[in-house]
Amino acid sequence: MAEASTVPKNVASEPRPSVRSLLLSAEVDARLLGLIAALVVIWVGFNIMSGGLFLTSRNLWNLSVQSASVGIMATGMVLIIVSRNIDLSVGSVLTFTGMTMAMLQTQWLPESLLGQPYTWVIVLAIGLLVGAAIGAIQGFIIAYLMVPSFIVTLGGLLIWAGFAFEEASGQTISPLDTVFQLLGGGPVGSLGEIASWAIGALACVGIVYSLIASRRRRRRYGFPVRPRWAEGSLMVISVVVVLGAVWVANSYYWPAALAEQYGKGLNTPVGIANPVLIAIGVAIVMTIVATRRRFGRYVFAIGGNPEAAELGGINTRRTIMLTFVIMSTLAALSAAILSARLNAGVTGLGAQAELYVIAAAVIGGTSFAGGIGTIPGAVLGAVVMQSLQSGMVLLRVDSPIQDIVVGIVLVAAVGTDAALRRRAT
């Protein structure tokens, strides 16, 4: 006679949770996690191939500054693509507004306004207004006259590039206002060691507070919350990433000649650059707009189902027009950063910028089918795109080969998105 089992029949062995179930319970975006993994692979691969040059504080600092302008525009491109539209004119708008701001500082403003401490404020305000006006014109034609966005912005690509050339007859306009140049970064246009650590500490406090407040708010309204281990892990990882980024920024020192010119010590940390700080601010604001404000919900509703959104009482035309206003305004802000960094207005300022901006948004998880996209993903996509370019420059890859690689990455990202959507349905 066989022995009876010592385990009660009504007690079943619980299966171990899978990785997917753990990620779902922690509310981790799988696409964002995959993008972070890809970025790590890119960084490690380029560091090995470049003999350890990629993961130096100097290159990472430059990478952050170079990614700032693309990241700023990518946040606006998310809203454009989510609403089932496209903007091919961002590079030309960037060039035109950058040239306009350069002409204001060198020729157009009265002598009484030039060289003043507030000159940069006037120039930046006019540049942003010009960008907003361009977006309003293109958005009105798309939303109210029902002309496809591809055609309108393709025409804008040609029109604003032509206007930029005519403004200065194709010449390079420089030098720019000394205070305005601080928007472009560099050792002078950076926060320094103490201010960088202060900003990092404030960011850590903000992250911890927002996570705790979000958990309490969810409990109050009866929504599911993350497990404590997931909440704690996310908190620790976020704080470590922020402090690590500040440490890298402070590990890059002023160049010796420039430090001597400005009376700095040889080991003076540069800190966080102004363009990076601006990009972070834009990303935070755009995330709030996209996820916490009615306008952002309207954009995603239009992208999900335009007919249902209109029947639901959403002013779809006004909403779509405003997305183009935001996009062109952000392009003007990027133009200010790039022209300040170059200390000049040039006709090739925004060359191929639309390619990198669209690629950053798509790589970051924004779907061309509409209704899907995240601001953090787009910013991370901008870092990926700039990392590829920076790594290829370190390896001295020819410019045409760089374009080929960027094109392949863009097609692969769109193909992956299409495959995932087919699998989901």
HUZI-V851545 format. One record per residue. N is the residue number from 1. PHI is phi in whole degrees, 0 to 359 (999 if undefined). PSI is psi in radians with two decimals (999 if undefined). Layout:
n:N phi:PHI psi:PSI
n:N phi:PHI psi:PSI
This chain:
n:1 phi:999 psi:2.25
n:2 phi:289 psi:2.57
n:3 phi:287 psi:2.50
n:4 phi:287 psi:2.51
n:5 phi:292 psi:2.43
n:6 phi:280 psi:-0.20
n:7 phi:269 psi:2.20
n:8 phi:301 psi:2.50
n:9 phi:294 psi:-0.45
n:10 phi:273 psi:0.00
n:11 phi:256 psi:1.99
n:12 phi:262 psi:2.51
n:13 phi:288 psi:2.23
n:14 phi:283 psi:2.25
n:15 phi:290 psi:2.61
n:16 phi:291 psi:2.41
n:17 phi:294 psi:2.44
n:18 phi:281 psi:2.91
n:19 phi:298 psi:-0.67
n:20 phi:296 psi:-0.74
n:21 phi:294 psi:-0.63
n:22 phi:295 psi:-0.73
n:23 phi:295 psi:-0.68
n:24 phi:294 psi:-0.74
n:25 phi:293 psi:-0.55
n:26 phi:276 psi:-0.06
n:27 phi:57 psi:0.76
n:28 phi:268 psi:2.28
n:29 phi:287 psi:1.98
n:30 phi:297 psi:-0.65
n:31 phi:295 psi:-0.75
n:32 phi:296 psi:-0.68
n:33 phi:295 psi:-0.71
n:34 phi:295 psi:-0.63
n:35 phi:293 psi:-0.68
n:36 phi:296 psi:-0.73
n:37 phi:297 psi:-0.72
n:38 phi:296 psi:-0.67
n:39 phi:295 psi:-0.70
n:40 phi:297 psi:-0.75
n:41 phi:298 psi:-0.74
n:42 phi:298 psi:-0.81
n:43 phi:296 psi:-0.82
n:44 phi:294 psi:-0.72
n:45 phi:297 psi:-0.83
n:46 phi:293 psi:-0.58
n:47 phi:294 psi:-0.69
n:48 phi:292 psi:-0.80
n:49 phi:290 psi:-0.46
n:50 phi:265 psi:0.12
n:51 phi:71 psi:0.57
n:52 phi:87 psi:0.19
n:53 phi:276 psi:-0.43
n:54 phi:289 psi:-0.82
n:55 phi:270 psi:0.68
n:56 phi:267 psi:2.73
n:57 phi:299 psi:-0.61
n:58 phi:294 psi:-0.81
n:59 phi:291 psi:-0.69
n:60 phi:293 psi:-0.63
n:61 phi:296 psi:-0.81
n:62 phi:297 psi:-0.67
n:63 phi:298 psi:-0.71
n:64 phi:296 psi:-0.70
n:65 phi:292 psi:-0.74
n:66 phi:293 psi:-0.55
n:67 phi:282 psi:-0.31
n:68 phi:298 psi:-0.86
n:69 phi:293 psi:-0.74
n:70 phi:295 psi:-0.72
n:71 phi:298 psi:-0.69
n:72 phi:299 psi:-0.83
n:73 phi:289 psi:-0.55
n:74 phi:295 psi:-0.55
n:75 phi:297 psi:-0.62
n:76 phi:284 psi:-0.59
n:77 phi:294 psi:-0.48
n:78 phi:301 psi:-0.83
n:79 phi:296 psi:-0.65
n:80 phi:297 psi:-0.88
n:81 phi:289 psi:-0.65
n:82 phi:301 psi:-0.62
n:83 phi:277 psi:0.21
n:84 phi:69 psi:0.64
n:85 phi:232 psi:-3.10
n:86 phi:211 psi:2.63
n:87 phi:230 psi:1.82
n:88 phi:269 psi:-0.04
n:89 phi:264 psi:0.02
n:90 phi:299 psi:-0.63
n:91 phi:294 psi:-0.73
n:92 phi:288 psi:-0.65
n:93 phi:297 psi:-0.72
n:94 phi:301 psi:-0.80
n:95 phi:296 psi:-0.79
n:96 phi:294 psi:-0.82
n:97 phi:292 psi:-0.62
n:98 phi:296 psi:-0.74
n:99 phi:293 psi:-0.64
n:100 phi:298 psi:-0.79
n:101 phi:294 psi:-0.60
n:102 phi:293 psi:-0.73
n:103 phi:294 psi:-0.63
n:104 phi:300 psi:-0.73
n:105 phi:284 psi:-0.40
n:106 phi:252 psi:-0.50
n:107 phi:225 psi:-0.66
n:108 phi:272 psi:-0.62
n:109 phi:287 psi:2.57
n:110 phi:298 psi:2.71
n:111 phi:301 psi:-0.54
n:112 phi:292 psi:-0.37
n:113 phi:262 psi:-0.18
n:114 phi:275 psi:2.49
n:115 phi:77 psi:0.11
n:116 phi:273 psi:2.77
n:117 phi:298 psi:-0.42
n:118 phi:262 psi:0.08
n:119 phi:302 psi:-0.73
n:120 phi:297 psi:-0.56
n:121 phi:293 psi:-0.78
n:122 phi:297 psi:-0.80
n:123 phi:297 psi:-0.80
n:124 phi:295 psi:-0.72
n:125 phi:298 psi:-0.78
n:126 phi:295 psi:-0.72
n:127 phi:299 psi:-0.76
n:128 phi:294 psi:-0.65
n:129 phi:294 psi:-0.68
n:130 phi:297 psi:-0.76
n:131 phi:298 psi:-0.76
n:132 phi:297 psi:-0.67
n:133 phi:295 psi:-0.72
n:134 phi:298 psi:-0.78
n:135 phi:297 psi:-0.66
n:136 phi:294 psi:-0.69
n:137 phi:295 psi:-0.87
n:138 phi:293 psi:-0.71
n:139 phi:295 psi:-0.64
n:140 phi:296 psi:-0.76
n:141 phi:297 psi:-0.69
n:142 phi:287 psi:-0.83
n:143 phi:280 psi:-0.71
n:144 phi:260 psi:-0.57
n:145 phi:265 psi:-0.05
n:146 phi:61 psi:0.58
n:147 phi:271 psi:2.32
n:148 phi:305 psi:2.43
n:149 phi:298 psi:-0.57
n:150 phi:301 psi:-0.77
n:151 phi:290 psi:-0.80
n:152 phi:298 psi:-0.83
n:153 phi:284 psi:-0.46
n:154 phi:294 psi:-0.71
n:155 phi:296 psi:-0.69
n:156 phi:297 psi:-0.61
n:157 phi:303 psi:-0.72
n:158 phi:281 psi:-0.72
n:159 phi:294 psi:-0.91
n:160 phi:287 psi:-0.50
n:161 phi:293 psi:-0.67
n:162 phi:294 psi:-0.74
n:163 phi:298 psi:-0.69
n:164 phi:298 psi:-0.67
n:165 phi:291 psi:-0.72
n:166 phi:290 psi:-0.51
n:167 phi:304 psi:-0.76
n:168 phi:238 psi:0.28
n:169 phi:56 psi:0.61
n:170 phi:79 psi:0.09
n:171 phi:274 psi:2.76
n:172 phi:275 psi:2.25
n:173 phi:255 psi:2.07
n:174 phi:198 psi:2.94
n:175 phi:277 psi:2.87
n:176 phi:260 psi:3.00
n:177 phi:302 psi:2.41
n:178 phi:296 psi:-0.64
n:179 phi:286 psi:-0.66
n:180 phi:300 psi:-0.59
n:181 phi:297 psi:-0.39
n:182 phi:295 psi:-0.38
n:183 phi:294 psi:-0.37
n:184 phi:274 psi:-0.10
n:185 phi:91 psi:-2.45
n:186 phi:80 psi:2.98
n:187 phi:303 psi:-0.65
n:188 phi:289 psi:-0.68
n:189 phi:268 psi:0.80
n:190 phi:228 psi:2.94
n:191 phi:278 psi:-0.46
n:192 phi:88 psi:3.08
n:193 phi:292 psi:-0.94
n:194 phi:295 psi:-0.83
n:195 phi:297 psi:-0.61
n:196 phi:294 psi:-0.77
n:197 phi:295 psi:-0.61
n:198 phi:295 psi:-0.77
n:199 phi:297 psi:-0.71
n:200 phi:297 psi:-0.72
n:201 phi:295 psi:-0.74
n:202 phi:298 psi:-0.69
n:203 phi:296 psi:-0.71
n:204 phi:296 psi:-0.75
n:205 phi:298 psi:-0.73
n:206 phi:297 psi:-0.69
n:207 phi:296 psi:-0.85
n:208 phi:298 psi:-0.79
n:209 phi:297 psi:-0.76
n:210 phi:295 psi:-0.68
n:211 phi:293 psi:-0.74
n:212 phi:293 psi:-0.77
n:213 phi:296 psi:-0.68
n:214 phi:295 psi:-0.70
n:215 phi:295 psi:-0.76
n:216 phi:296 psi:-0.71
n:217 phi:295 psi:-0.69
n:218 phi:295 psi:-0.73
n:219 phi:295 psi:-0.66
n:220 phi:298 psi:-0.66
n:221 phi:262 psi:0.15
n:222 phi:77 psi:0.33
n:223 phi:275 psi:2.68
n:224 phi:295 psi:2.57
n:225 phi:240 psi:2.79
n:226 phi:292 psi:2.67
n:227 phi:300 psi:2.70
n:228 phi:298 psi:-0.64
n:229 phi:296 psi:-0.64
n:230 phi:290 psi:-0.74
n:231 phi:297 psi:-0.79
n:232 phi:294 psi:-0.71
n:233 phi:296 psi:-0.77
n:234 phi:298 psi:-0.69
n:235 phi:296 psi:-0.84
n:236 phi:295 psi:-0.79
n:237 phi:298 psi:-0.76
n:238 phi:298 psi:-0.77
n:239 phi:295 psi:-0.74
n:240 phi:297 psi:-0.73
n:241 phi:297 psi:-0.76
n:242 phi:296 psi:-0.87
n:243 phi:294 psi:-0.61
n:244 phi:295 psi:-0.70
n:245 phi:295 psi:-0.70
n:246 phi:294 psi:-0.69
n:247 phi:298 psi:-0.73
n:248 phi:296 psi:-0.76
n:249 phi:298 psi:-0.65
n:250 phi:278 psi:-0.17
n:251 phi:277 psi:-0.18
n:252 phi:265 psi:2.16
n:253 phi:258 psi:2.79
n:254 phi:301 psi:2.41
n:255 phi:302 psi:2.55
n:256 phi:302 psi:-0.82
n:257 phi:296 psi:-0.74
n:258 phi:290 psi:-0.64
n:259 phi:296 psi:-0.68
n:260 phi:293 psi:-0.67
n:261 phi:297 psi:-0.68
n:262 phi:261 psi:0.16
n:263 phi:71 psi:0.56
n:264 phi:261 psi:2.80
n:265 phi:286 psi:2.89
n:266 phi:291 psi:-0.47
n:267 phi:247 psi:0.82
n:268 phi:273 psi:2.07
n:269 phi:294 psi:2.49
n:270 phi:281 psi:-0.79
n:271 phi:85 psi:-2.93
n:272 phi:288 psi:2.29
n:273 phi:283 psi:2.61
n:274 phi:303 psi:-0.74
n:275 phi:300 psi:-0.63
n:276 phi:293 psi:-0.73
n:277 phi:297 psi:-0.71
n:278 phi:296 psi:-0.76
n:279 phi:298 psi:-0.71
n:280 phi:296 psi:-0.75
n:281 phi:299 psi:-0.77
n:282 phi:298 psi:-0.75
n:283 phi:298 psi:-0.71
n:284 phi:295 psi:-0.82
n:285 phi:297 psi:-0.78
n:286 phi:292 psi:-0.56
n:287 phi:294 psi:-0.74
n:288 phi:297 psi:-0.77
n:289 phi:298 psi:-0.73
n:290 phi:285 psi:-0.52
n:291 phi:246 psi:-0.41
n:292 phi:244 psi:-0.04
n:293 phi:241 psi:2.70
n:294 phi:299 psi:-0.67
n:295 phi:302 psi:-0.79
n:296 phi:296 psi:-0.70
n:297 phi:295 psi:-0.62
n:298 phi:296 psi:-0.74
n:299 phi:299 psi:-0.79
n:300 phi:291 psi:-0.58
n:301 phi:294 psi:-0.71
n:302 phi:296 psi:-0.74
n:303 phi:294 psi:-0.58
n:304 phi:288 psi:-0.77
n:305 phi:200 psi:1.66
n:306 phi:301 psi:-0.71
n:307 phi:294 psi:-0.79
n:308 phi:295 psi:-0.64
n:309 phi:296 psi:-0.73
n:310 phi:291 psi:-0.70
n:311 phi:293 psi:-0.44
n:312 phi:280 psi:0.02
n:313 phi:98 psi:0.11
n:314 phi:281 psi:2.33
n:315 phi:282 psi:1.48
n:316 phi:296 psi:-0.65
n:317 phi:293 psi:-0.81
n:318 phi:297 psi:-0.72
n:319 phi:296 psi:-0.80
n:320 phi:296 psi:-0.71
n:321 phi:299 psi:-0.73
n:322 phi:293 psi:-0.54
n:323 phi:297 psi:-0.65
n:324 phi:286 psi:-0.55
n:325 phi:297 psi:-0.79
n:326 phi:298 psi:-0.75
n:327 phi:299 psi:-0.84
n:328 phi:290 psi:-0.55
n:329 phi:295 psi:-0.73
n:330 phi:293 psi:-0.58
n:331 phi:296 psi:-0.67
n:332 phi:293 psi:-0.66
n:333 phi:296 psi:-0.72
n:334 phi:296 psi:-0.63
n:335 phi:297 psi:-0.69
n:336 phi:298 psi:-0.74
n:337 phi:294 psi:-0.80
n:338 phi:291 psi:-0.76
n:339 phi:293 psi:-0.62
n:340 phi:294 psi:-0.65
n:341 phi:292 psi:-0.67
n:342 phi:279 psi:-0.27
n:343 phi:59 psi:0.64
n:344 phi:191 psi:2.72
n:345 phi:257 psi:2.14
n:346 phi:232 psi:2.66
n:347 phi:286 psi:-0.30
n:348 phi:259 psi:0.36
n:349 phi:300 psi:-0.74
n:350 phi:254 psi:0.41
n:351 phi:300 psi:2.16
n:352 phi:63 psi:0.27
n:353 phi:296 psi:-0.63
n:354 phi:298 psi:-0.61
n:355 phi:298 psi:-0.84
n:356 phi:290 psi:-0.63
n:357 phi:292 psi:-0.83
n:358 phi:296 psi:-0.75
n:359 phi:298 psi:-0.71
n:360 phi:298 psi:-0.76
n:361 phi:295 psi:-0.76
n:362 phi:290 psi:-0.76
n:363 phi:298 psi:-0.57
n:364 phi:284 psi:0.05
n:365 phi:107 psi:0.08
n:366 phi:282 psi:2.25
n:367 phi:264 psi:2.36
n:368 phi:292 psi:-0.28
n:369 phi:286 psi:-0.22
n:370 phi:92 psi:2.72
n:371 phi:84 psi:-0.10
n:372 phi:228 psi:2.29
n:373 phi:166 psi:2.64
n:374 phi:226 psi:2.54
n:375 phi:291 psi:-0.84
n:376 phi:302 psi:-0.64
n:377 phi:297 psi:-0.70
n:378 phi:294 psi:-0.72
n:379 phi:296 psi:-0.75
n:380 phi:295 psi:-0.63
n:381 phi:298 psi:-0.64
n:382 phi:296 psi:-0.68
n:383 phi:294 psi:-0.68
n:384 phi:297 psi:-0.83
n:385 phi:298 psi:-0.77
n:386 phi:290 psi:-0.54
n:387 phi:295 psi:-0.72
n:388 phi:299 psi:-0.79
n:389 phi:293 psi:-0.77
n:390 phi:297 psi:-0.73
n:391 phi:295 psi:-0.71
n:392 phi:291 psi:-0.56
n:393 phi:293 psi:-0.74
n:394 phi:298 psi:-0.61
n:395 phi:275 psi:0.02
n:396 phi:61 psi:0.75
n:397 phi:281 psi:2.41
n:398 phi:298 psi:2.63
n:399 phi:302 psi:-0.75
n:400 phi:300 psi:-0.64
n:401 phi:293 psi:-0.64
n:402 phi:299 psi:-0.74
n:403 phi:297 psi:-0.68
n:404 phi:297 psi:-0.77
n:405 phi:296 psi:-0.77
n:406 phi:298 psi:-0.72
n:407 phi:297 psi:-0.73
n:408 phi:296 psi:-0.74
n:409 phi:297 psi:-0.72
n:410 phi:296 psi:-0.82
n:411 phi:297 psi:-0.71
n:412 phi:296 psi:-0.68
n:413 phi:294 psi:-0.79
n:414 phi:294 psi:-0.71
n:415 phi:297 psi:-0.71
n:416 phi:296 psi:-0.73
n:417 phi:298 psi:-0.76
n:418 phi:296 psi:-0.71
n:419 phi:295 psi:-0.71
n:420 phi:295 psi:-0.68
n:421 phi:293 psi:-0.69
n:422 phi:296 psi:-0.70
n:423 phi:293 psi:-0.63
n:424 phi:291 psi:-0.57
n:425 phi:273 psi:999
